[in-house]
Amino acid sequence: MEVCTGFPAGIVACVPGHKYLTLVYQIDLGVTRLLWVGRERTIEAFQGFFAVIGDELASKIVPAKRAA
């Protein structure tokens, strides 16, 4: 996987009753794709993404800038 420069994470309700998923996207010029889905809305779920990609690739991620 190449270095991702835009890397927002989002949360979406997946079923009624407050069940959520954590989503990680790559957003670069000309590329928007879903990279990973976590089963819950927790820090542990989000950390699961970094466990999957490993420390070397995680160190190359440049966080997305927030919209003003």
Backbone as CSV, one residue per row, in Angstrom:
resi,resn,N_x,N_y,N_z,CA_x,CA_y,CA_z,C_x,C_y,C_z
1,MET,0.843,-1.176,0.000,0.000,0.000,0.000,0.887,1.237,0.000
2,GLU,0.523,2.220,-0.801,1.273,3.460,-0.840,0.966,4.313,0.376
3,VAL,1.703,5.398,0.549,1.455,6.311,1.663,0.141,7.032,1.404
4,CYS,-0.707,7.077,2.409,-1.998,7.742,2.307,-1.887,9.122,2.936
5,THR,-2.291,10.151,2.204,-2.156,11.500,2.735,-3.434,12.023,3.374
6,GLY,-4.566,11.550,2.964,-5.823,11.928,3.590,-6.393,10.692,4.238
7,PHE,-6.628,10.730,5.530,-6.962,9.497,6.215,-8.014,9.728,7.293
8,PRO,-9.219,10.132,6.924,-10.218,10.363,7.958,-10.824,9.063,8.458
9,ALA,-11.286,9.101,9.662,-12.044,7.976,10.235,-13.440,8.501,10.530
10,GLY,-14.431,7.671,10.346,-15.805,8.078,10.595,-16.526,7.025,11.403
11,ILE,-17.687,7.399,11.858,-18.525,6.484,12.622,-19.897,6.489,11.964
12,VAL,-20.469,5.319,11.802,-21.785,5.208,11.181,-22.637,4.230,11.983
13,ALA,-23.914,4.575,12.146,-24.840,3.647,12.802,-25.168,2.541,11.809
14,CYS,-25.050,1.297,12.243,-25.288,0.188,11.318,-26.647,-0.462,11.522
15,VAL,-27.227,-0.351,12.691,-28.577,-0.864,12.947,-29.230,0.016,14.006
16,PRO,-30.548,0.071,14.025,-31.214,0.828,15.088,-30.822,0.272,16.465
17,GLY,-30.816,1.130,17.460,-30.482,0.687,18.808,-29.045,0.986,19.182
18,HIS,-28.419,1.937,18.512,-27.085,2.407,18.871,-25.983,1.375,18.683
19,LYS,-25.982,0.686,17.575,-24.870,-0.184,17.173,-24.096,0.575,16.105
20,TYR,-22.787,0.714,16.268,-21.996,1.541,15.379,-20.837,0.763,14.769
21,LEU,-20.347,1.268,13.637,-19.134,0.776,12.996,-18.138,1.921,12.945
22,THR,-16.852,1.628,12.997,-15.801,2.611,12.781,-15.251,2.383,11.382
23,LEU,-15.192,3.445,10.582,-14.741,3.361,9.191,-13.465,4.166,9.006
24,VAL,-12.515,3.625,8.260,-11.287,4.338,7.918,-11.211,4.414,6.398
25,TYR,-11.069,5.634,5.893,-11.009,5.879,4.453,-9.653,6.417,4.046
26,GLN,-9.272,6.180,2.797,-8.168,6.889,2.164,-8.806,7.935,1.268
27,ILE,-8.417,9.186,1.449,-8.899,10.258,0.588,-7.679,11.016,0.083
28,ASP,-7.359,10.799,-1.171,-6.267,11.478,-1.846,-6.820,12.089,-3.121
29,LEU,-6.032,12.891,-3.795,-6.433,13.473,-5.058,-6.804,12.360,-6.027
30,GLY,-8.064,12.305,-6.411,-8.517,11.309,-7.365,-8.803,9.939,-6.790
31,VAL,-8.618,9.744,-5.477,-8.833,8.431,-4.863,-9.616,8.606,-3.563
32,THR,-10.724,7.919,-3.461,-11.452,7.812,-2.205,-11.864,6.357,-2.069
33,ARG,-11.390,5.716,-1.019,-11.751,4.310,-0.844,-11.810,3.943,0.631
34,LEU,-12.727,3.038,0.912,-12.864,2.498,2.257,-11.755,1.482,2.470
35,LEU,-10.980,1.655,3.539,-9.850,0.765,3.812,-10.146,-0.278,4.874
36,TRP,-10.986,0.069,5.854,-11.144,-0.816,6.995,-12.444,-0.504,7.720
37,VAL,-13.065,-1.534,8.285,-14.292,-1.383,9.072,-14.097,-2.088,10.406
38,GLY,-14.342,-1.364,11.493,-14.304,-1.941,12.836,-15.719,-2.173,13.340
39,ARG,-15.903,-3.149,14.178,-17.244,-3.557,14.619,-17.877,-2.637,15.652
40,GLU,-17.118,-1.794,16.303,-17.661,-0.969,17.384,-17.174,0.462,17.253
41,ARG,-17.698,1.333,18.121,-17.264,2.729,18.184,-16.442,2.905,19.459
42,THR,-15.239,2.308,19.435,-14.368,2.372,20.605,-12.936,2.666,20.159
43,ILE,-12.139,3.112,21.095,-10.724,3.316,20.816,-10.070,1.990,20.442
44,GLU,-10.470,0.933,21.132,-9.897,-0.388,20.843,-10.211,-0.829,19.415
45,ALA,-11.420,-0.542,18.955,-11.780,-0.888,17.578,-10.902,-0.117,16.601
46,PHE,-10.713,1.180,16.846,-9.890,2.006,15.966,-8.429,1.549,16.004
47,GLN,-7.936,1.172,17.157,-6.564,0.676,17.263,-6.385,-0.622,16.485
48,GLY,-7.478,-1.362,16.284,-7.427,-2.578,15.477,-6.967,-2.312,14.061
49,PHE,-7.333,-1.161,13.504,-6.870,-0.782,12.168,-5.350,-0.697,12.135
50,PHE,-4.770,-0.049,13.132,-3.319,0.115,13.168,-2.610,-1.209,13.420
51,ALA,-3.255,-2.092,14.154,-2.689,-3.430,14.357,-2.631,-4.189,13.034
52,VAL,-3.639,-4.007,12.203,-3.687,-4.689,10.903,-2.610,-4.170,9.957
53,ILE,-2.418,-2.856,9.911,-1.454,-2.308,8.935,-0.017,-2.327,9.435
54,GLY,0.181,-2.438,10.746,1.532,-2.520,11.297,2.170,-1.160,11.531
55,ASP,3.212,-1.155,12.341,3.876,0.088,12.743,4.545,0.814,11.585
56,GLU,5.169,0.071,10.672,5.892,0.720,9.575,4.955,1.542,8.692
57,LEU,3.857,0.951,8.273,2.910,1.683,7.429,2.193,2.767,8.227
58,ALA,1.843,2.486,9.466,1.162,3.477,10.301,2.018,4.728,10.475
59,SER,3.322,4.581,10.531,4.208,5.741,10.705,4.230,6.643,9.472
60,LYS,3.744,6.153,8.347,3.741,6.933,7.099,2.435,7.668,6.854
61,ILE,1.455,7.475,7.721,0.152,8.127,7.537,0.230,9.597,7.894
62,VAL,-0.316,10.420,7.016,-0.427,11.841,7.258,-1.908,12.129,7.531
63,PRO,-2.255,12.600,8.735,-3.673,12.818,9.066,-4.330,13.819,8.122
64,ALA,-5.599,13.609,7.859,-6.378,14.524,7.028,-6.579,15.831,7.782
65,LYS,-6.616,16.923,7.046,-6.876,18.221,7.648,-8.369,18.366,7.860
66,ARG,-8.733,18.959,8.967,-10.147,19.184,9.262,-10.653,20.369,8.456
67,ALA,-11.895,20.287,8.038,-12.521,21.397,7.314,-12.752,22.557,8.275
68,ALA,-12.578,23.747,7.769,-12.767,24.948,8.608,-14.224,25.293,8.735
